[in-house]
């Protein structure tokens, strides 16, 4: 960078312009305004008397009676500490309503249980009274017909049954004719019913249908 030979002479080239110019503030404007104000001692003040209240206003004004200390104490004693007036009555009314609702619900439950018990009680009686009827009917009339023979019976009728079964091939081979309706004879009767398609009697029971078919095959009694 070239330096000028003489400090007083500007260098060759474009001159440099200042970016910001600083100038001192003018504080003398406030001082000039203060000069225009008159001095404090020269300013005078005038006293003005305020108007008083009218004469009638004092007569119309009434003074309130002072509050006595014992009145405050009595009022504070009337209201319990920590309680709100009317809260006790509200709590009592709510308790009465809750008790009434609970009692009504218990009454409904008891009534429902009583009805269910009353409905369930007659069932054993009706069943007990209806039960002997089919038992007595079954004992009076055999579903396989009168004169039916079954396992456990004894007598000449059982002997006649054994002799007739011996005449049917392969039904009661080498069977006994002792007049006892045992398990062997029961199996022989059931075999005869199965082979010859007899469906009217119980399996192994010598009823009317089995008797008629067997007598027709072995001759009349």
Secondary structure, 3 states (H helix, E strand, C coil): CCCCCCCCCCCCCCCCCCCCCCCCCCCHHHHHHHHHCCCHHHCCCCCCCCCCCCHHHHHHCCCCCCCCHHHHHHHHHHCCCCCCCCHHHHHHHHHHHHHHHHHHHHHHHHHHHHHHHHHHHHHHHHHHHHHHHHHHHHHHCCCCCCCCECCCCECHHHHHHHHHHHCCCCCCCCCCCCCECCHHHHHHHHHHHHHCCCCCCCCCCECHHHHHHHHHHHCCC
